């Protein structure tokens, strides 16, 4: 029996989103940089929304 990894919900969503094309290596340098920047911005926005003091 193989154990499936258990991820936090946000990590699981990211893994599912990254599991289907287009993959970063298919986008070329500019496209991959833009996709990575957009993902980092989304993560930053989510963190800001979750950390309401």
Biopython code that builds the backbone (N, CA, C, O; Angstrom):
import numpy as np
from Bio.PDB.StructureBuilder import StructureBuilder

atoms = [
    (1, "UNK", "N", (0.846, -1.185, 0.000)),
    (1, "UNK", "CA", (0.000, 0.000, 0.000)),
    (1, "UNK", "C", (0.890, 1.247, 0.000)),
    (1, "UNK", "O", (1.819, 1.356, 0.800)),
    (2, "UNK", "N", (0.601, 2.166, -0.889)),
    (2, "UNK", "CA", (1.373, 3.403, -0.999)),
    (2, "UNK", "C", (0.633, 4.515, -0.282)),
    (2, "UNK", "O", (-0.562, 4.719, -0.500)),
    (3, "UNK", "N", (1.348, 5.239, 0.579)),
    (3, "UNK", "CA", (0.740, 6.364, 1.283)),
    (3, "UNK", "C", (0.691, 7.577, 0.377)),
    (3, "UNK", "O", (1.687, 7.927, -0.255)),
    (4, "UNK", "N", (-0.471, 8.224, 0.312)),
    (4, "UNK", "CA", (-0.589, 9.469, -0.445)),
    (4, "UNK", "C", (-0.145, 10.622, 0.442)),
    (4, "UNK", "O", (-0.458, 10.638, 1.633)),
    (5, "UNK", "N", (0.577, 11.586, -0.116)),
    (5, "UNK", "CA", (0.960, 12.742, 0.700)),
    (5, "UNK", "C", (-0.272, 13.560, 1.072)),
    (5, "UNK", "O", (-1.220, 13.677, 0.296)),
    (6, "UNK", "N", (-0.235, 14.116, 2.264)),
    (6, "UNK", "CA", (-1.327, 14.957, 2.737)),
    (6, "UNK", "C", (-0.819, 16.393, 2.755)),
    (6, "UNK", "O", (0.152, 16.708, 3.443)),
    (7, "UNK", "N", (-1.487, 17.270, 1.985)),
    (7, "UNK", "CA", (-1.086, 18.666, 1.895)),
    (7, "UNK", "C", (-2.132, 19.565, 2.535)),
    (7, "UNK", "O", (-3.308, 19.209, 2.603)),
    (8, "UNK", "N", (-1.703, 20.726, 3.000)),
    (8, "UNK", "CA", (-2.664, 21.730, 3.439)),
    (8, "UNK", "C", (-3.501, 22.109, 2.225)),
    (8, "UNK", "O", (-3.061, 21.925, 1.090)),
    (9, "UNK", "N", (-4.685, 22.627, 2.445)),
    (9, "UNK", "CA", (-5.596, 22.902, 1.338)),
    (9, "UNK", "C", (-4.996, 23.842, 0.297)),
    (9, "UNK", "O", (-5.161, 23.608, -0.901)),
    (10, "UNK", "N", (-4.307, 24.894, 0.719)),
    (10, "UNK", "CA", (-3.713, 25.830, -0.238)),
    (10, "UNK", "C", (-2.608, 25.161, -1.040)),
    (10, "UNK", "O", (-2.485, 25.397, -2.242)),
    (11, "UNK", "N", (-1.806, 24.329, -0.390)),
    (11, "UNK", "CA", (-0.742, 23.620, -1.092)),
    (11, "UNK", "C", (-1.326, 22.617, -2.076)),
    (11, "UNK", "O", (-0.800, 22.438, -3.175)),
    (12, "UNK", "N", (-2.406, 21.970, -1.685)),
    (12, "UNK", "CA", (-3.077, 21.032, -2.581)),
    (12, "UNK", "C", (-3.643, 21.726, -3.805)),
    (12, "UNK", "O", (-3.543, 21.208, -4.917)),
    (13, "UNK", "N", (-4.241, 22.904, -3.605)),
    (13, "UNK", "CA", (-4.775, 23.668, -4.732)),
    (13, "UNK", "C", (-3.657, 24.078, -5.683)),
    (13, "UNK", "O", (-3.817, 24.005, -6.901)),
    (14, "UNK", "N", (-2.526, 24.510, -5.130)),
    (14, "UNK", "CA", (-1.388, 24.895, -5.960)),
    (14, "UNK", "C", (-0.871, 23.694, -6.747)),
    (14, "UNK", "O", (-0.582, 23.803, -7.938)),
    (15, "UNK", "N", (-0.757, 22.556, -6.079)),
    (15, "UNK", "CA", (-0.270, 21.352, -6.760)),
    (15, "UNK", "C", (-1.208, 20.947, -7.890)),
    (15, "UNK", "O", (-0.747, 20.570, -8.968)),
    (16, "UNK", "N", (-2.514, 21.018, -7.662)),
    (16, "UNK", "CA", (-3.482, 20.680, -8.718)),
    (16, "UNK", "C", (-3.403, 21.671, -9.870)),
    (16, "UNK", "O", (-3.493, 21.281, -11.034)),
    (17, "UNK", "N", (-3.236, 22.953, -9.553)),
    (17, "UNK", "CA", (-3.160, 23.972, -10.599)),
    (17, "UNK", "C", (-1.903, 23.809, -11.446)),
    (17, "UNK", "O", (-1.923, 24.075, -12.648)),
    (18, "UNK", "N", (-0.817, 23.377, -10.827)),
    (18, "UNK", "CA", (0.454, 23.236, -11.540)),
    (18, "UNK", "C", (0.582, 21.877, -12.243)),
    (18, "UNK", "O", (1.557, 21.645, -12.958)),
    (19, "UNK", "N", (-0.385, 20.986, -12.048)),
    (19, "UNK", "CA", (-0.290, 19.629, -12.590)),
    (19, "UNK", "C", (-0.758, 19.520, -14.037)),
    (19, "UNK", "O", (-0.598, 18.468, -14.656)),
    (20, "UNK", "N", (-1.323, 20.572, -14.577)),
    (20, "UNK", "CA", (-1.811, 20.500, -15.951)),
    (20, "UNK", "C", (-1.171, 21.595, -16.800)),
    (20, "UNK", "O", (-0.781, 22.640, -16.280)),
    (21, "UNK", "N", (-1.065, 21.355, -18.098)),
    (21, "UNK", "CA", (-0.422, 22.324, -18.994)),
    (21, "UNK", "C", (-1.148, 23.659, -19.005)),
    (21, "UNK", "O", (-2.337, 23.710, -18.689)),
    (22, "UNK", "N", (-0.478, 24.719, -19.355)),
    (22, "UNK", "CA", (0.930, 24.772, -19.764)),
    (22, "UNK", "C", (1.852, 24.733, -18.548)),
    (22, "UNK", "O", (1.568, 25.336, -17.512)),
    (23, "UNK", "N", (2.947, 24.018, -18.697)),
    (23, "UNK", "CA", (3.955, 23.942, -17.655)),
    (23, "UNK", "C", (4.927, 25.100, -17.818)),
    (23, "UNK", "O", (5.072, 25.639, -18.915)),
    (24, "UNK", "N", (5.592, 25.486, -16.741)),
    (24, "UNK", "CA", (6.495, 26.639, -16.803)),
    (24, "UNK", "C", (7.537, 26.500, -17.908)),
    (24, "UNK", "O", (7.835, 27.471, -18.603)),
    (25, "UNK", "N", (8.088, 25.311, -18.074)),
    (25, "UNK", "CA", (9.126, 25.142, -19.102)),
    (25, "UNK", "C", (8.578, 25.299, -20.518)),
    (25, "UNK", "O", (9.346, 25.506, -21.458)),
    (26, "UNK", "N", (7.261, 25.203, -20.679)),
    (26, "UNK", "CA", (6.640, 25.373, -21.993)),
    (26, "UNK", "C", (6.367, 26.840, -22.316)),
    (26, "UNK", "O", (6.090, 27.177, -23.467)),
    (27, "UNK", "N", (6.442, 27.703, -21.330)),
    (27, "UNK", "CA", (6.087, 29.102, -21.510)),
    (27, "UNK", "C", (7.237, 29.968, -21.994)),
    (27, "UNK", "O", (7.020, 31.106, -22.409)),
    (28, "UNK", "N", (8.444, 29.454, -21.948)),
    (28, "UNK", "CA", (9.600, 30.274, -22.289)),
    (28, "UNK", "C", (9.959, 31.164, -21.115)),
    (28, "UNK", "O", (9.189, 31.275, -20.161)),
    (29, "UNK", "N", (11.128, 31.802, -21.176)),
    (29, "UNK", "CA", (11.593, 32.606, -20.036)),
    (29, "UNK", "C", (10.637, 33.729, -19.643)),
    (29, "UNK", "O", (10.336, 33.892, -18.461)),
    (30, "UNK", "N", (10.156, 34.502, -20.608)),
    (30, "UNK", "CA", (9.289, 35.643, -20.279)),
    (30, "UNK", "C", (7.946, 35.169, -19.720)),
    (30, "UNK", "O", (7.455, 35.709, -18.729)),
    (31, "UNK", "N", (7.359, 34.159, -20.360)),
    (31, "UNK", "CA", (6.077, 33.643, -19.892)),
    (31, "UNK", "C", (6.174, 33.007, -18.519)),
    (31, "UNK", "O", (5.292, 33.188, -17.679)),
    (32, "UNK", "N", (7.256, 32.254, -18.288)),
    (32, "UNK", "CA", (7.450, 31.620, -16.979)),
    (32, "UNK", "C", (7.669, 32.669, -15.897)),
    (32, "UNK", "O", (7.153, 32.535, -14.787)),
    (33, "UNK", "N", (8.433, 33.717, -16.215)),
    (33, "UNK", "CA", (8.638, 34.794, -15.246)),
    (33, "UNK", "C", (7.324, 35.483, -14.916)),
    (33, "UNK", "O", (7.059, 35.785, -13.752)),
    (34, "UNK", "N", (6.496, 35.737, -15.927)),
    (34, "UNK", "CA", (5.206, 36.387, -15.699)),
    (34, "UNK", "C", (4.285, 35.491, -14.860)),
    (34, "UNK", "O", (3.605, 35.971, -13.953)),
    (35, "UNK", "N", (4.268, 34.202, -15.163)),
    (35, "UNK", "CA", (3.419, 33.274, -14.407)),
    (35, "UNK", "C", (3.880, 33.174, -12.962)),
    (35, "UNK", "O", (3.056, 33.150, -12.048)),
    (36, "UNK", "N", (5.187, 33.116, -12.748)),
    (36, "UNK", "CA", (5.729, 33.039, -11.393)),
    (36, "UNK", "C", (5.427, 34.324, -10.616)),
    (36, "UNK", "O", (5.061, 34.266, -9.442)),
    (37, "UNK", "N", (5.576, 35.469, -11.258)),
    (37, "UNK", "CA", (5.271, 36.744, -10.595)),
    (37, "UNK", "C", (3.789, 36.820, -10.217)),
    (37, "UNK", "O", (3.444, 37.293, -9.134)),
    (38, "UNK", "N", (2.920, 36.353, -11.111)),
    (38, "UNK", "CA", (1.480, 36.368, -10.816)),
    (38, "UNK", "C", (1.161, 35.448, -9.643)),
    (38, "UNK", "O", (0.340, 35.791, -8.793)),
    (39, "UNK", "N", (1.799, 34.290, -9.589)),
    (39, "UNK", "CA", (1.571, 33.358, -8.487)),
    (39, "UNK", "C", (2.065, 33.958, -7.174)),
    (39, "UNK", "O", (1.388, 33.854, -6.151)),
    (40, "UNK", "N", (3.235, 34.582, -7.198)),
    (40, "UNK", "CA", (3.768, 35.200, -5.984)),
    (40, "UNK", "C", (2.880, 36.346, -5.513)),
    (40, "UNK", "O", (2.699, 36.532, -4.310)),
    (41, "UNK", "N", (2.322, 37.118, -6.448)),
    (41, "UNK", "CA", (1.418, 38.203, -6.080)),
    (41, "UNK", "C", (0.148, 37.656, -5.437)),
    (41, "UNK", "O", (-0.353, 38.217, -4.463)),
    (42, "UNK", "N", (-0.367, 36.559, -5.985)),
    (42, "UNK", "CA", (-1.568, 35.943, -5.411)),
    (42, "UNK", "C", (-1.300, 35.441, -3.997)),
    (42, "UNK", "O", (-2.144, 35.595, -3.114)),
    (43, "UNK", "N", (-0.137, 34.845, -3.779)),
    (43, "UNK", "CA", (0.226, 34.355, -2.449)),
    (43, "UNK", "C", (0.354, 35.522, -1.468)),
    (43, "UNK", "O", (-0.124, 35.442, -0.336)),
    (44, "UNK", "N", (0.999, 36.602, -1.903)),
    (44, "UNK", "CA", (1.151, 37.782, -1.056)),
    (44, "UNK", "C", (-0.200, 38.376, -0.691)),
    (44, "UNK", "O", (-0.425, 38.757, 0.457)),
    (45, "UNK", "N", (-1.097, 38.455, -1.665)),
    (45, "UNK", "CA", (-2.434, 38.995, -1.406)),
    (45, "UNK", "C", (-3.200, 38.115, -0.426)),
    (45, "UNK", "O", (-3.888, 38.619, 0.461)),
    (46, "UNK", "N", (-3.081, 36.811, -0.586)),
    (46, "UNK", "CA", (-3.759, 35.885, 0.316)),
    (46, "UNK", "C", (-3.219, 36.017, 1.729)),
    (46, "UNK", "O", (-3.985, 36.047, 2.692)),
    (47, "UNK", "N", (-1.902, 36.096, 1.854)),
    (47, "UNK", "CA", (-1.314, 36.278, 3.187)),
    (47, "UNK", "C", (-1.790, 37.566, 3.836)),
    (47, "UNK", "O", (-2.097, 37.590, 5.028)),
    (48, "UNK", "N", (-1.852, 38.646, 3.049)),
    (48, "UNK", "CA", (-2.323, 39.916, 3.588)),
    (48, "UNK", "C", (-3.758, 39.819, 4.064)),
    (48, "UNK", "O", (-4.110, 40.375, 5.104)),
    (49, "UNK", "N", (-4.588, 39.118, 3.310)),
    (49, "UNK", "CA", (-5.996, 38.965, 3.677)),
    (49, "UNK", "C", (-6.159, 38.125, 4.934)),
    (49, "UNK", "O", (-7.063, 38.367, 5.733)),
    (50, "UNK", "N", (-5.294, 37.146, 5.109)),
    (50, "UNK", "CA", (-5.399, 36.256, 6.266)),
    (50, "UNK", "C", (-4.841, 36.875, 7.544)),
    (50, "UNK", "O", (-5.255, 36.500, 8.641)),
    (51, "UNK", "N", (-3.920, 37.805, 7.418)),
    (51, "UNK", "CA", (-3.276, 38.411, 8.585)),
    (51, "UNK", "C", (-3.885, 39.784, 8.883)),
    (51, "UNK", "O", (-3.233, 40.820, 8.755)),
    (52, "UNK", "N", (-5.130, 39.753, 9.274)),
    (52, "UNK", "CA", (-5.781, 41.015, 9.657)),
    (52, "UNK", "C", (-5.596, 41.189, 11.154)),
    (52, "UNK", "O", (-6.136, 40.418, 11.947)),
    (53, "UNK", "N", (-4.844, 42.186, 11.531)),
    (53, "UNK", "CA", (-4.543, 42.427, 12.954)),
    (53, "UNK", "C", (-5.591, 43.301, 13.581)),
    (53, "UNK", "O", (-5.506, 43.611, 14.769)),
]
sb = StructureBuilder()
sb.init_structure("model")
sb.init_model(0)
sb.init_chain("A")
sb.init_seg("    ")
for serial, (resi, resn, name, xyz) in enumerate(atoms, 1):
    if name == "N":
        sb.init_residue(resn, " ", resi, " ")
    sb.init_atom(name, np.array(xyz, "f"), 0.0, 1.0, " ", f" {name:<3s}", serial, name[0])
structure = sb.get_structure()
